Each structure stands twice: as C-alpha cells, then as structure tokens.
Amino acid sequence: MKTLRNTLKALLATSAIATATCASALPAGWLDSLPAWTATASSCSVDESSAGKYEFWLSQFRYLGSNVSGAGSSPFFLPQPITVRCNVTPIYDYVPANPNVFGSTASWISPSWNSLIVGYKDTDGISTKAQVSAALRKVSRATLGESTVATFNSNLSASVVAHEEVKQFNHTFDFQNYDYYVEINLIRADTTVTTPVAYSVRLTNGYVPVIPK
C-alpha cells in the first residue's frame, strides 16, 4: 500500500495524471471533475466593436495581422480590446437526497463549479502591452441586471507561452433564474508585441487530490 501511495504522489507531482500539460500553470496534480462546461475561443460571438481587427484560427481568437487596440475615446484613453463572449450552456447534476441509500429521491441541481480556467498566451507576460482578460458574468432573466462572478488577468503571470491558468471562486449557480457567459478581452497596445491569444475557457469543479501520508 505504501508503495502504491508513493507512486501516486510521484505521478501527481509531475502532473502525469493531471488534465493539464507540462506547460500548464495549473497547480501540480490538478484534476477537473465532471460535468464541466468548455468552449474554444473561436466558437464564441465577437463584439461588433472588434470588426476588422480580429481573426479566428482553429481554436484561437487573436489580433489580425498588424492590428492593435488603439486608444479609446474615454477621458483616460484606455486601450480598446477586441472581445468575444461565450454562452455558458445550462448543465445540471442529478443528485440523490441520500447517496448512501439505494433508490432515494433525487433531484436536478445546477453544478457546483468553483473554477474558471483560461487557455491563453500573453506575449509579454507581466508587462502591459499585451493582455488576456476574462470575466464570468451572471445575467438575471427577470431584470437583465448583470454581475461579475469571477475575473482573470494574464498580466498577473510572467509566462509568455501557451498554457492554462485557473481562477477559483465561490458561487451557487442558478440556471433556473440566471444566464451566464464568459467575456474574453485581448489588448495589444502596439506592434512591438505579437498578438496575445485566447484559445479555450472552461468551468469546472477543480481540485488537487490530497494523498494520505
């Protein structure tokens, strides 16, 4: 038993049985549980303000050619991003009232997701000329009111290679009364940096298994 335990610990330490690749910034040993929602960035809807500036290539959403953000018209002249929005498809778990009793009453509930995972490439790391940001948004069907559940900012990481990062959060999903979407924004301040890229986004109940000592 001790040998098996040590083997599992070694596998988790090298991410050999994790869902991410060796280039991933997900915690060592990270696992996703099902059901999960996933989307490629190229399958999402583009904001009309991004027309002519973006391109989809396979799974990727990125700047087209030498296009850059440009300064906005606000008093602060902040760079204007290119934007896609990904609809979160309603998913439900069928959960028994008492999982230890066969045949006990069960009901459909919204999933208990706690992690927003973004697949991206920020070409200048913690510098600000390139950026990938994402926000999980909740929309009230009754009032159209919106609120933000979780946000992600690539400029908090020094990595400049394609990889995944996770933003964990606490939220009780309610698909009966709310719709959800993930908004992805890219900024490329000028042509001294190559285009940042977003290629995937997912919601899952993620965790790092605890191996008994």
Sequence and secondary structure as in RCSB ss.txt:
>XXXX:A:sequence
MKTLRNTLKALLATSAIATATCASALPAGWLDSLPAWTATASSCSVDESSAGKYEFWLSQFRYLGSNVSGAGSSP
FFLPQPITVRCNVTPIYDYVPANPNVFGSTASWISPSWNSLIVGYKDTDGISTKAQVSAALRKVSRATLGESTVA
TFNSNLSASVVAHEEVKQFNHTFDFQNYDYYVEINLIRADTTVTTPVAYSVRLTNGYVPVIPK
>XXXX:A:secstr
 HHHHHHHHHHHHTTTTSSS TT  S TT EEEEEEEEEEGGGSEE GGGTTTEEEETTEEEE TT    B SST
T  B  EEEEEE     EEEES TTSTT  EEEE     EEEEEEE TTTTSSSEEEEEEEEEEETTT  EEEEE
EEEGGG    SSEEEEEE      TTTEEEEEEEEEEE STTS   EEEEEEEEEEE      
